[in-house]
């Protein structure tokens, strides 16, 4: 069978490394779905739309992963309420404080991450499944590990602020993912989000709290040229304040490493002040992005252990 393809369809398949033979398999074995514009087939997580006579491929895209919320029992709710109260009243009970900065610029709409409909969808999936759910299930995080999510933008925006790592947080992330209200649009300004991140990281003065900043972007900052030195100054400020207590991970989403020079510079600057820093350019799949967040969590756990050991030794010597 010979099937022509539109330029749009060709681009979609190239972005997702979908072979043309996969389309032929979908036509032969895929599930037929209703469609007003032609014929729609779903096969192995990919949806294909072809012309009515099935001679022209119109487009293809990954089926959106369905995330469902966890039922919150009365016991889980009580644990959450107690933790929230303790976190507000006693800074010393905080085990870790993580801020995840997410690029929500228009380019994050691109659908070139395998396993997600868009780059932004992939980020939400991995935060919810890998940084929250996996750590809860493995026992590597709990209600005294707080997480914040900050969006890039002209002024920056705090979507989630110092929320305990609980199934309630997971459900909130699922709501964010499913609602699709926070769509990718506009530009990605680094400085406003970095300032918000610093404010959140310094909101708890306890020296026993491990800190992490995960900065996820798919390109160069949109900040004015004269402001770009201020980006490194912001990172320098974080390094001076926290040093080794801080884990800093810069994640580049995209296929062009040349787009991430500023992210690499941020990592180099942080390292100069003893911050545990790394730049990661994962392959364009949700699994490798998830592995990056898991690695950040592992480093954060190691920092917690080191700080606990130091605190114990200090107590024994006093």
C-alpha positions as CSV (number, residue, x, y, z in Angstrom):
1,X,0.0,0.0,0.0
2,X,1.3,3.4,-0.9
3,X,0.3,6.3,1.4
4,X,1.1,9.9,0.7
5,X,2.0,12.1,3.6
6,X,1.4,15.8,4.2
7,X,4.4,18.0,5.3
8,X,2.7,18.2,8.7
9,X,2.5,14.5,9.1
10,X,6.1,14.0,8.0
11,X,7.3,16.5,10.6
12,X,5.2,14.8,13.3
13,X,6.7,11.4,12.6
14,X,10.2,12.8,12.4
15,X,9.8,14.5,15.8
16,X,8.6,11.3,17.4
17,X,10.8,8.8,15.4
18,X,7.7,7.1,14.1
19,X,8.4,4.9,11.2
20,X,6.0,4.8,8.2
21,X,5.6,1.1,8.7
22,X,4.0,1.9,12.1
23,X,1.2,3.7,10.2
24,X,0.7,0.7,8.0
25,X,0.4,-1.5,11.1
26,X,-2.1,0.9,12.6
27,X,-4.3,0.7,9.5
28,X,-4.2,-3.1,9.6
29,X,-4.4,-3.7,13.3
30,X,-5.3,-0.5,15.0
31,X,-8.5,0.5,16.8
32,X,-10.9,2.7,14.7
33,X,-12.0,5.9,16.4
34,X,-14.7,8.5,15.4
35,X,-13.3,11.4,13.4
36,X,-14.9,14.3,11.5
37,X,-11.9,14.9,9.2
38,X,-11.1,11.5,7.9
39,X,-10.3,8.1,9.5
40,X,-8.7,7.8,12.9
41,X,-6.7,4.8,14.1
42,X,-5.1,4.2,17.5
43,X,-2.2,1.7,17.7
44,X,0.4,1.2,20.5
45,X,-0.2,4.6,22.1
46,X,-0.1,6.5,18.8
47,X,-3.1,8.1,17.1
48,X,-3.1,8.4,13.3
49,X,-5.5,10.4,11.1
50,X,-5.7,9.7,7.4
51,X,-7.9,10.7,4.6
52,X,-11.3,9.1,4.0
53,X,-9.8,6.9,1.3
54,X,-6.8,6.1,3.5
55,X,-4.3,7.2,0.8
56,X,-3.0,10.3,2.6
57,X,-1.6,10.6,6.2
58,X,-2.8,13.9,7.7
59,X,-1.1,13.8,11.2
60,X,-0.2,11.5,14.1
61,X,0.3,12.1,17.8
62,X,0.9,10.2,21.0
63,X,-2.3,9.4,23.0
64,X,-2.4,11.5,26.2
65,X,-1.5,9.5,29.2
66,X,-4.4,9.3,31.6
67,X,-3.6,10.2,35.2
68,X,-6.0,9.4,38.0
69,X,-6.1,10.8,41.5
70,X,-5.5,8.7,44.6
71,X,-8.4,8.3,47.1
72,X,-7.5,10.1,50.3
73,X,-8.5,8.2,53.4
74,X,-9.4,9.8,56.7
75,X,-6.1,8.6,58.1
76,X,-4.1,10.1,55.2
77,X,-5.9,13.4,55.6
78,X,-5.2,13.5,59.4
79,X,-1.5,12.8,58.7
80,X,-1.5,15.6,56.2
81,X,-3.2,18.1,58.5
82,X,-0.8,17.3,61.4
83,X,2.3,17.7,59.1
84,X,1.0,21.0,57.7
85,X,0.6,22.3,61.2
86,X,4.0,21.1,62.3
87,X,5.7,22.5,59.2
88,X,4.2,25.9,59.9
89,X,5.1,26.0,63.6
90,X,8.5,24.2,63.8
91,X,11.1,24.9,61.0
92,X,13.4,22.3,62.5
93,X,11.1,19.5,61.4
94,X,11.6,20.2,57.7
95,X,13.7,17.5,56.2
96,X,14.0,19.0,52.7
97,X,12.8,22.0,50.7
98,X,12.7,21.6,46.9
99,X,11.8,24.2,44.3
100,X,11.1,23.0,40.7
101,X,11.2,25.8,38.2
102,X,9.3,24.9,35.0
103,X,9.6,26.6,31.6
104,X,6.0,27.4,30.4
105,X,7.0,29.3,27.3
106,X,5.2,28.7,24.0
107,X,7.9,26.3,22.8
108,X,6.9,23.8,25.6
109,X,3.9,23.0,23.4
110,X,6.1,21.0,21.0
111,X,5.1,17.4,20.9
112,X,8.5,15.8,20.5
113,X,8.9,14.0,23.8
114,X,8.1,10.3,23.5
115,X,5.5,9.3,26.0
116,X,3.7,12.7,26.3
117,X,1.6,15.0,24.2
118,X,3.9,17.9,24.8
119,X,7.1,18.9,26.5
120,X,5.1,20.6,29.3
121,X,2.9,17.4,29.7
122,X,6.1,15.4,30.1
123,X,7.3,17.6,32.9
124,X,4.0,17.3,34.8
125,X,4.0,13.6,34.4
126,X,7.6,13.1,35.6
127,X,7.1,15.5,38.6
128,X,4.0,13.6,39.7
129,X,5.1,10.0,39.0
130,X,8.9,10.1,39.5
131,X,9.5,12.9,42.0
132,X,6.4,12.4,44.2
133,X,4.7,9.0,43.8
134,X,7.8,6.9,43.4
135,X,9.5,8.5,46.4
136,X,6.3,8.1,48.5
137,X,6.1,4.4,47.5
138,X,9.7,3.7,48.2
139,X,9.7,5.6,51.5
140,X,12.4,8.0,50.4
141,X,10.2,11.1,51.0
142,X,7.3,12.0,53.3
143,X,5.3,14.9,54.6
144,X,8.3,16.7,56.1
145,X,9.8,17.0,52.6
146,X,8.2,20.1,51.0
147,X,7.9,20.9,47.3
148,X,7.2,24.1,45.4
149,X,6.6,24.5,41.7
150,X,7.3,27.9,40.1
151,X,6.5,28.9,36.5
152,X,8.8,31.0,34.3
153,X,7.2,34.2,33.0
154,X,7.5,38.0,32.9
155,X,6.9,38.0,36.7
156,X,7.1,34.4,37.6
157,X,4.3,32.5,39.2
158,X,4.2,30.1,42.2
159,X,1.8,27.3,41.3
160,X,2.5,25.2,44.4
161,X,4.2,26.5,47.5
162,X,5.9,24.4,50.2
163,X,3.4,21.6,50.1
164,X,4.3,18.4,51.9
165,X,5.2,15.4,49.8
166,X,2.0,13.5,50.2
167,X,-0.7,11.9,48.1
168,X,-2.5,15.2,48.4
169,X,0.4,16.8,46.5
170,X,0.2,14.1,43.9
171,X,-3.5,14.7,43.4
172,X,-2.8,18.4,43.0
173,X,-0.3,17.7,40.3
174,X,-2.8,15.4,38.6
175,X,-5.3,18.2,38.6
176,X,-2.8,20.5,37.1
177,X,-2.0,18.0,34.4
178,X,-5.6,17.1,33.6
179,X,-7.1,20.6,33.7
180,X,-4.7,21.9,31.1
181,X,-5.3,25.4,32.3
182,X,-1.6,26.2,32.7
183,X,-0.8,25.9,29.0
184,X,2.5,26.7,27.5
185,X,2.6,30.3,26.2
186,X,4.6,33.5,26.1
187,X,8.3,33.7,26.9
188,X,10.7,32.0,29.4
189,X,12.2,34.6,31.7
190,X,14.8,33.2,34.1
191,X,15.3,36.0,36.6
192,X,11.8,36.4,38.1
193,X,11.5,32.7,38.7
194,X,15.0,32.5,40.3
195,X,14.1,35.3,42.7
196,X,10.9,33.5,43.7
197,X,12.9,30.2,44.1
198,X,15.4,32.0,46.4
199,X,12.6,33.4,48.5
200,X,11.2,30.0,49.0
201,X,14.5,28.3,49.7
202,X,15.3,30.9,52.4
203,X,11.8,30.8,54.0
204,X,13.1,28.2,56.5
205,X,16.3,29.2,58.3
206,X,16.9,25.8,59.8
207,X,20.4,24.6,58.9
208,X,19.3,21.0,59.1
209,X,17.0,21.3,56.1
210,X,18.4,19.9,52.8
211,X,17.7,22.1,49.7
212,X,17.2,21.4,46.1
213,X,16.5,23.6,43.0
214,X,15.6,21.9,39.7
215,X,15.5,24.2,36.8
216,X,13.8,22.8,33.7
217,X,13.9,24.8,30.4
218,X,13.9,24.0,26.7
219,X,15.9,27.0,25.5
220,X,17.7,30.2,26.0
221,X,16.3,32.7,28.5
222,X,14.0,35.5,27.2
223,X,15.5,38.0,29.7
224,X,17.0,41.2,28.1
225,X,20.6,40.9,27.1
226,X,21.7,43.4,29.8
227,X,19.9,41.2,32.4
228,X,21.6,38.0,31.5
229,X,24.6,38.6,33.9
230,X,21.9,39.0,36.6
231,X,21.0,35.4,36.1
232,X,24.4,34.2,37.1
233,X,24.4,36.7,40.0
234,X,21.2,35.1,41.2
235,X,22.8,31.7,41.1
236,X,25.9,33.1,42.8
237,X,23.7,34.5,45.6
238,X,22.2,31.0,46.1
239,X,25.6,29.4,46.2
240,X,26.9,31.9,48.8
241,X,23.9,31.3,51.0
242,X,23.7,27.5,50.9
243,X,26.8,26.0,49.5
244,X,26.8,22.2,49.7
245,X,23.4,22.1,51.4
246,X,21.9,22.9,48.0
247,X,21.4,20.4,45.1
248,X,21.1,22.3,41.8
249,X,20.0,20.4,38.7
250,X,19.5,22.2,35.3
251,X,17.6,20.2,32.8
252,X,17.5,21.0,29.1
253,X,14.6,19.7,27.1
254,X,15.4,19.7,23.4
255,X,17.6,18.3,20.7
256,X,20.0,21.3,20.3
257,X,22.7,21.6,23.0
258,X,23.6,25.0,21.7
259,X,20.3,26.3,23.2
260,X,21.5,25.6,26.8
261,X,24.7,27.6,27.1
262,X,23.1,29.7,29.9
263,X,22.0,26.7,31.8
264,X,25.5,25.3,31.7
265,X,26.9,28.6,32.9
266,X,24.5,28.6,35.8
267,X,25.7,25.1,36.8
268,X,29.4,26.1,36.5
269,X,28.7,29.2,38.7
270,X,26.9,27.1,41.3
271,X,29.8,24.7,41.5
272,X,32.2,27.5,42.2
273,X,30.4,27.9,45.6
274,X,30.3,24.3,46.5
275,X,26.8,23.6,45.3
276,X,26.1,20.0,44.2
277,X,25.3,20.9,40.6
278,X,24.7,19.1,37.3
279,X,23.5,19.9,33.8
280,X,21.4,17.2,32.2
281,X,20.3,16.9,28.6
282,X,18.1,13.8,28.7
283,X,16.9,12.1,25.5
284,X,13.5,13.1,24.4
285,X,11.5,10.6,26.4
286,X,9.5,10.8,29.6
287,X,11.5,7.8,31.0
288,X,14.9,9.7,30.8
289,X,13.4,12.9,32.1
290,X,11.9,10.9,35.0
291,X,15.3,9.3,35.7
292,X,16.8,12.8,35.9
293,X,14.3,13.8,38.6
294,X,14.9,10.5,40.4
295,X,18.7,11.3,40.4
296,X,18.0,14.7,41.9
297,X,16.0,13.1,44.6
298,X,18.8,10.6,45.3
299,X,21.3,13.4,45.7
300,X,18.9,15.3,48.0
301,X,18.5,12.1,50.2
302,X,22.3,11.8,50.4
303,X,22.5,15.4,51.6
304,X,19.9,14.8,54.2
305,X,21.9,11.8,55.5
306,X,25.1,13.8,55.6
307,X,23.4,16.7,57.5
308,X,21.8,14.2,60.0
309,X,25.2,12.7,60.6
310,X,26.7,16.1,61.3
311,X,23.9,17.1,63.6
312,X,24.2,13.8,65.5
313,X,28.0,14.3,65.9
314,X,27.5,17.8,67.1
315,X,24.9,16.7,69.7
316,X,27.3,14.0,70.9
317,X,30.2,16.4,71.3
318,X,28.1,19.0,73.2
